[in-house]
């Protein structure tokens, strides 16, 4: 085979050969210079593992692809992928890989990817909104985030609630001599008062865990109910009348007429048929012992047994034989007086 130099000499002169060789050398030197001038140094720290690369690439994205480094959307990268690499100074690129964590909150187990260093920062940059009153369970806010960490967020809420209760009213009763016994009349309706208590309660995940009384006040005082009750005794007679009496006496009763046999006077005699009080003797005017029943007293007389009541009467006479617990009833008929004899009666002293 013919050597390359001799082949060249065949076509070129020595001078021409020298010129060609120089041209090749200069061209090669220039290419190396251009390569060296375009070459960039990049320091890549990938989650603590550091490499240094020389590259002709122009962007962060290109140099990562060149070195087979993939960055996920959840990962942190110190420079945007479109950033141009610097020629005159070293390029430093820091990557922090996101790790999975679980957040139990509001009854849900939320899976997150985060590259943040602390629990506080991880939550602050997540869809989980944590307020200043919420608390963490199982971890602290400044604990370092680690892979598969479980974080429980307890929702803490304070609120003031009002509880109102009724204050019973009292019933004031007073006797009335305008009303019969067994009857009542409401003079003024009662009204319950209202007591209000304010409590500060603490809720954790909607459940009450603490309660503190902060105020106890009477919003409105109760109004007493005023009731009158009857003090007047009453009695329903056999006739169907209701009488009002102030006392009742158990007595014995005799009977008399205006006849001579009963009074010692005959018609035409002075004072015939006139009682001690000046009243004319008639049915309903009876004789009493004034020490027991004052003259002028109105009463109703109930007869024991099956006999009809004597009825309404007035104390208008006295008699020598009428002493103590004995009264004498006037009748128009001597036959009635004869048949009467002495009977037990109840004397109801009527109210004025």
C-alpha positions in Angstrom: 0.0 0.0 0.0 1.3 3.5 -0.8 1.8 5.6 2.4 -0.6 8.5 2.8 2.2 11.1 2.8 3.5 9.8 -0.5 0.0 9.9 -1.9 -0.3 13.5 -0.9 3.1 14.4 -2.3 2.0 12.9 -5.5 -0.7 15.6 -5.8 0.8 18.5 -3.9 4.1 20.1 -3.6 5.9 20.2 -0.3 4.8 23.8 0.3 1.3 22.9 -0.4 1.5 20.0 1.9 2.7 22.1 4.8 -0.1 24.5 4.2 -2.7 21.8 4.3 -1.3 20.3 7.5 -1.3 23.7 9.2 -4.9 24.2 8.2 -5.9 20.9 9.7 -4.2 21.6 12.9 -5.7 25.1 13.2 -9.1 23.8 12.5 -8.9 21.0 15.1 -7.6 23.5 17.7 -10.4 25.9 17.0 -13.0 23.1 17.4 -11.6 22.1 20.7 -11.7 25.7 21.8 -15.3 26.1 20.7 -16.2 22.9 22.6 -14.4 24.1 25.7 -16.1 27.5 25.5 -19.6 25.9 25.3 -19.1 23.3 28.0 -20.9 24.0 31.3 -20.5 22.5 34.8 -23.6 21.5 36.7 -23.7 20.3 40.3 -26.9 18.2 40.9 -27.9 17.4 44.4 -30.7 14.7 44.2 -32.1 14.3 47.6 -28.7 14.3 49.2 -26.8 12.4 46.4 -24.6 14.8 44.6 -23.1 14.5 41.1 -21.1 17.0 39.0 -21.6 16.9 35.2 -20.1 18.7 32.2 -22.5 19.4 29.5 -23.1 21.1 26.3 -26.9 21.3 27.1 -28.4 24.7 27.5 -31.3 24.2 30.0 -32.0 22.5 33.3 -34.5 20.1 31.7 -32.0 19.0 29.0 -29.2 18.3 31.5 -31.5 16.2 33.7 -32.7 14.2 30.7 -29.1 13.8 29.6 -28.3 12.2 32.9 -31.6 10.2 33.2 -32.9 12.1 36.1 -36.7 12.4 36.3 -38.5 14.9 38.4 -42.2 14.4 39.4 -44.6 17.4 39.8 -44.7 16.8 43.6 -40.9 17.0 43.9 -39.0 20.2 44.6 -36.4 21.5 42.2 -34.5 24.7 43.0 -34.6 26.0 39.4 -37.4 25.9 36.8 -36.8 23.3 34.1 -36.7 26.1 31.5 -33.8 27.9 33.2 -30.7 28.5 31.0 -27.5 27.1 32.3 -24.7 29.6 33.1 -21.4 29.4 31.2 -19.2 31.5 33.4 -20.1 30.0 36.8 -21.0 26.7 38.3 -24.7 25.7 38.1 -26.1 24.3 41.3 -29.3 22.3 41.1 -31.1 20.9 44.2 -33.8 18.3 44.1 -35.9 17.2 47.1 -38.1 14.2 46.5 -41.7 14.2 47.8 -42.7 11.4 50.2 -46.2 10.0 50.8 -47.9 10.9 54.1 -51.5 10.3 55.4 -53.6 13.0 57.1 -56.6 11.8 59.1 -59.0 14.8 59.3 -62.7 15.5 59.3 -63.4 11.7 59.1 -61.2 11.2 56.0 -57.8 9.7 55.4 -56.2 12.0 52.9 -53.1 10.8 51.1 -50.6 13.5 50.2 -47.2 13.8 48.6 -44.9 16.4 50.1 -41.3 17.5 50.0 -41.7 19.9 53.0 -39.4 19.4 56.0 -41.8 19.8 58.9 -45.3 18.7 59.6 -46.4 22.3 60.0 -45.1 23.2 56.5 -46.5 20.1 54.9 -50.0 20.9 56.2 -49.7 24.6 55.3 -49.0 23.7 51.7 -51.7 21.1 51.4 -55.4 21.1 50.8 -55.9 20.4 54.5 -56.6 23.7 56.2 -55.5 23.7 59.8 -56.6 26.6 62.1 -54.7 27.9 65.1 -57.2 26.2 67.5 -56.8 22.8 65.9 -54.4 20.3 67.5 -52.2 17.5 66.2 -52.4 14.1 67.7 -49.4 11.7 67.6 -47.0 14.3 66.1 -45.8 17.8 66.8 -45.9 20.7 64.4 -42.1 20.8 64.0 -41.5 17.1 63.7 -39.5 16.2 60.6 -41.6 14.7 57.8 -40.8 11.1 57.0 -42.1 8.6 54.5 -45.5 7.1 55.3 -45.9 9.4 58.3 -49.5 9.4 59.8 -50.8 12.7 61.0 -54.1 13.2 62.8 -55.7 16.6 62.9 -58.3 17.1 65.6 -60.7 20.0 64.9 -60.9 22.1 68.1 -63.7 24.6 68.3 -64.8 26.9 71.1 -68.2 28.5 71.3 -70.5 30.1 73.8 -73.9 28.5 74.2 -77.0 29.7 76.1 -79.2 27.5 78.2 -82.4 28.9 79.4 -84.5 27.4 82.2 -87.8 28.4 83.7 -88.1 29.8 87.2 -91.4 28.6 88.7 -93.7 31.2 90.1 -95.3 31.0 93.5 -99.0 30.8 94.1 -100.2 33.1 96.8 -103.6 32.3 98.3 -105.7 34.5 100.5 -109.0 34.0 102.1 -112.0 36.0 101.0 -115.3 36.3 102.8 -116.9 37.2 99.4 -116.5 33.6 98.2 -118.0 30.3 99.4 -115.8 27.6 100.8 -114.6 25.3 98.0 -114.5 28.1 95.4 -111.5 30.0 94.2 -110.9 33.1 92.0 -107.7 34.0 90.2 -106.9 37.7 90.8 -103.6 37.7 89.0 -102.2 35.1 86.6 -98.7 33.9 87.4 -95.8 34.0 85.0 -92.6 31.9 85.0 -89.3 33.7 85.2 -86.3 32.9 82.9 -82.8 32.1 84.0 -80.1 32.1 81.4 -76.7 30.4 81.8 -73.8 31.0 79.4 -71.3 28.2 78.9 -68.0 28.2 77.0 -67.7 24.7 75.5 -64.8 23.0 73.7 -65.6 20.7 70.9 -63.1 18.2 69.4 -64.2 16.8 66.1 -67.7 17.9 66.9 -67.8 16.2 70.4 -68.0 18.2 73.6 -64.9 17.7 75.8 -65.1 20.6 78.2 -67.7 23.0 79.5 -67.3 26.1 81.7 -70.0 28.3 83.2 -69.1 31.9 82.4 -72.3 33.7 83.3 -75.5 32.9 85.3 -78.2 35.5 85.2 -81.9 36.0 85.8 -83.4 37.4 82.6 -86.8 38.0 84.1 -88.2 37.4 87.5 -91.3 35.2 88.1 -94.6 36.9 88.8 -96.6 35.3 91.6 -100.1 34.0 90.9 -102.6 35.4 93.3 -105.7 33.4 94.2 -108.6 34.1 96.5 -110.3 31.2 98.1 -113.7 31.2 99.7 -113.9 31.3 103.5 -117.7 31.4 103.6 -119.3 28.1 104.7 -122.3 27.2 102.6 -125.0 24.6 102.7 -127.4 23.3 100.1 -130.8 23.0 101.7 -133.4 20.4 100.9 -135.2 23.1 99.0 -132.2 23.4 96.7 -131.1 26.8 98.1 -127.4 27.4 98.8 -127.0 29.3 102.0 -123.9 31.0 103.3 -123.2 30.7 107.0 -120.5 31.7 109.4 -121.1 28.9 111.9 -123.4 26.0 112.6 -124.9 25.0 116.0 -126.3 21.6 117.0 -129.4 22.4 119.1 -132.7 21.2 120.4 -136.0 22.9 119.4 -139.5 23.2 120.8 -142.5 24.8 119.2 -145.0 27.4 120.1 -147.9 29.5 118.8 -149.4 32.9 119.8 -152.2 31.0 121.7 -153.1 31.7 125.3 -151.7 28.3 126.2 -148.3 29.3 124.9 -148.2 33.1 125.7 -150.8 33.7 128.4 -152.4 36.3 126.2 -155.6 36.3 124.2 -156.5 38.2 121.1 -157.3 41.8 122.1 -154.9 41.7 125.1 -152.1 44.3 125.0 -149.1 42.8 123.3 -150.9 39.8 121.9 -148.9 38.3 119.1 -146.0 40.7 119.6 -142.6 39.3 120.4 -140.0 40.6 122.8 -138.3 42.6 120.0 -141.6 44.1 118.9 -141.8 41.9 115.9 -145.2 40.2 115.2 -145.1 36.5 115.8 -145.2 34.6 112.6 -143.5 31.6 110.9 -139.8 32.3 110.9 -139.7 34.3 114.1 -138.1 32.2 116.9 -137.3 32.5 120.5 -133.6 32.1 121.6 -131.3 32.5 124.5 -129.6 35.8 123.6 -126.4 34.7 125.4 -126.2 31.9 122.7 -127.8 33.5 119.7 -128.1 37.3 119.7 -131.5 38.8 118.9 -131.8 39.8 115.3 -129.6 37.0 114.1 -130.7 35.5 110.8 -130.4 31.7 110.4 -131.5 28.6 108.6 -132.8 25.7 110.6 -132.4 22.1 109.4 -134.5 19.5 111.2 -133.0 16.1 111.9 -134.7 13.0 110.5 -137.2 12.9 107.7 -139.1 16.0 108.8 -139.0 19.0 106.4 -136.6 21.8 107.4 -138.1 24.7 109.4 -136.2 27.0 106.9 -135.1 30.6 107.3 -135.7 32.3 110.6 -134.8 35.3 112.7 -134.1 35.5 116.5 -136.9 37.9 117.5 -138.1 36.6 120.9 -137.0 35.2 124.2 -138.7 32.9 126.7 -138.4 32.0 130.3 -137.8 28.3 129.5 -135.5 29.0 126.5 -132.0 28.6 128.0 -128.7 27.6 126.6 -128.7 25.2 123.6 -132.5 25.4 123.1 -134.7 27.4 120.6 -138.4 27.7 120.3 -139.9 27.7 116.8 -143.1 29.5 115.9 -145.9 27.7 114.1 -149.3 28.9 113.2 -151.0 25.6 113.9 -151.5 24.3 117.5 -151.8 20.8 116.0 -148.3 21.2 114.6 -146.9 22.4 117.9 -148.6 19.5 119.7 -147.0 17.0 117.3 -143.6 18.7 117.3 -142.5 18.0 120.8 -138.7 18.4 121.1 -136.4 17.7 118.1 -132.8 17.9 117.2 -131.9 20.7 114.7 -128.9 22.3 113.1 -128.9 26.0 113.2 -126.9 27.7 110.4 -126.0 31.2 111.4 -126.2 33.2 108.2 -123.7 35.7 107.1 -124.8 39.3 106.9 
